[in-house]
Amino acid sequence: MKLASLKSEHPDGTLVIVSHDQARCVDVTDIAPTMQFALDNWASCSEALKAKYKSLNDGLEPNSSTFTSQSTYAPLPRSWQWLDGSLFLNHGHLMQQAFHLDPIADADKYPLVYQGAGDSFLGAKDDIVVADLKHGIDFEGEFGVIVDAIPMGSSAEYALSKIRLVVLLNDISYRALGPREMKTGFGFVQAKGPTAFAPIALTPDELGEHWQNGRVCLPLQVKRNGQIFGEPLGQEMHFGFHELIAHVAQTRPIKAGTVFGSGTVSNADPAKGQACISELRAKEMIQHGAPQTPFMQQDEVVSFNVIDPNGNSLFGVIEQRVTLSLASENI
Amino acid sequence: MKLASLKSEHPDGTLVIVSHDQARCVDVTDIAPTMQFALDNWASCSEALKAKYKSLNDGLEPNSSTFTSQSTYAPLPRSWQWLDGSLFLNHGHLMQQAFHLDPIADADKYPLVYQGAGDSFLGAKDDIVVADLKHGIDFEGEFGVIVDAIPMGSSAEYALSKIRLVVLLNDISYRALGPREMKTGFGFVQAKGPTAFAPIALTPDELGEHWQNGRVCLPLQVKRNGQIFGEPLGQEMHFGFHELIAHVAQTRPIKAGTVFGSGTVSNADPAKGQACISELRAKEMIQHGAPQTPFMQQDEVVSFNVIDPNGNSLFGVIEQRVTLSLASENI
């Protein structure tokens, strides 16, 4: 099943089911007015939503309309809790080598995770509006999952059964501000921008054999200004999403609609490229002693896409342009 | 003006105005169904809420009822964004001295802040339900503020004008889990429990002369099992709330209903005691080479109260008991 939230007057948007070929969508607000409502009431909503998906694919929804990713919010436009991991250890290894950092103890045993701002996610085509181009504007192509309620103390296996949706996201990062915040030990606040999501959320079954052990086993295609920047594979994720969730749930109950991110997708094979600029800069530092690739500047465009072996874009495309915030008056 | 959210079938509760003497309250859901709604529509709601407060205090609200803090959620029961500072530098200095840590660079220049879980705040009398008593169960008595929308790039002065409510809170912390997470640089996730709030939120004018330069200039009384644990003064906060907000707003717009915390209230004068156990343990380590005071155990009770010079409790009392989570089946 494919779901999206169309932009509307309300910050939570209008929930729609999107056809398998992504050409059509149908309003399902009679079943669930918002994605958060659907997640809060998954047991009672999901069968009706699935039936709608089937009839839409069968051409039996006369009230369906053309689906366009320009008009979408994030599938879940805002979340009460957004927790982003760093589950591809290759990324951390490169950072440590490039910046001569001490390795993070037990990074292969405890998933790294920070809590981010979920109050206003960006849609797939929304601009990246930054305060200052000197902040080191970077993207991070990531997979994510959105879960049902999960009690404190749940096992990874139980958590796996409560993953309702899989998503594709861009964790916008301000690299010039990260090191100071990391050194404090308090985590990223200034160093993270709003997170953007591909138009469509998928139920795990929609991924078929490409959803394995809490991982999306497909390449994440990243382009910068239309040129391939990387196509790293999701299967190299050291922890599955279920292990990240169980880690967090050790001391807190998880509410329905909580979003978990994988961290930037990163592969050991250099031929796979990378899903963020800082990783390429790290490789350059290791090879040449200094970074060569600049961070994003005004009007640069980054895009993310996940294409299955049949050539289908599974989540729709994220395509975002960098632009400088216009200063408001009297603030 | 004093506001509270009564427990109800809905996670956002029922918004009420509380009388100045905290004896009575009146349902104001005809003006604003929830606190989040009131904050989202402050310009259009606040005058009507103030009028209700006046008529309630004048004994002119026949539909008012007895106010009891047992029946309250947090004033804002959940928030899209919860950012907790560490604005009392004395606390950090003691921690560094006790644990022989390197001082955090520029801690007097940039406010320390982490992003916490705002998806389900606790009411003033809710139990502290923990996964494991060996996690080093601690409390942190803090002041907090809840703001209106604040654009990215706003000044501290502008932010000060957008502080709508002042609150009293307990930032529950698991000290045994903190050091590992701080070392990663990603901040606290496992190491923080749900945050609990005193029953009543005050508009800043309600504090009169005790609200100065973005600080609550009153002692925060902390009791452990009924015995005074500390009465540190709010005025020693190194940064005002407005400075914390402007720091965060440098790279992100702030939505109405965002909650900011002061960090544990801490004074240089040892006679003032402390608002968290770890600070007393740090003092013991510095004096005796080892901590002596244990963290919270099953059925211990912590309470917080702010009493003005006339003897009035301003926010109502937080009083929470520690209890161990009962393991659920099949998770």
Interface residues (C-beta under 8 A of the other chain):
Chain A: R78 W80 Q81 L83 S86 I104 A105 D106 A107 Y110 L112 V113 Y114 Q115 G116 A117 G118 D119 S120 V129 V130 A131 H135 I150 P151 M152 G153 S154 S155 Y158 Y174 L177 R180 E181 M182 K183 T184 G185 F186 G187 F188 V189 Q190 A191 K192 G193 P194 H247 V248 Q250 T251 R252 P253 K255 T258 S325 A327 S328 N330 I331
Chain B: R78 W80 Q81 L83 S86 I104 A105 D106 A107 Y110 L112 V113 Y114 Q115 G116 A117 G118 D119 S120 V129 V130 A131 H135 I150 P151 M152 G153 S154 S155 Y158 Y174 L177 R180 E181 M182 K183 T184 G185 F186 G187 F188 V189 Q190 A191 K192 G193 P194 H247 V248 Q250 T251 R252 P253 K255 T258 S325 A327 S328 N330 I331
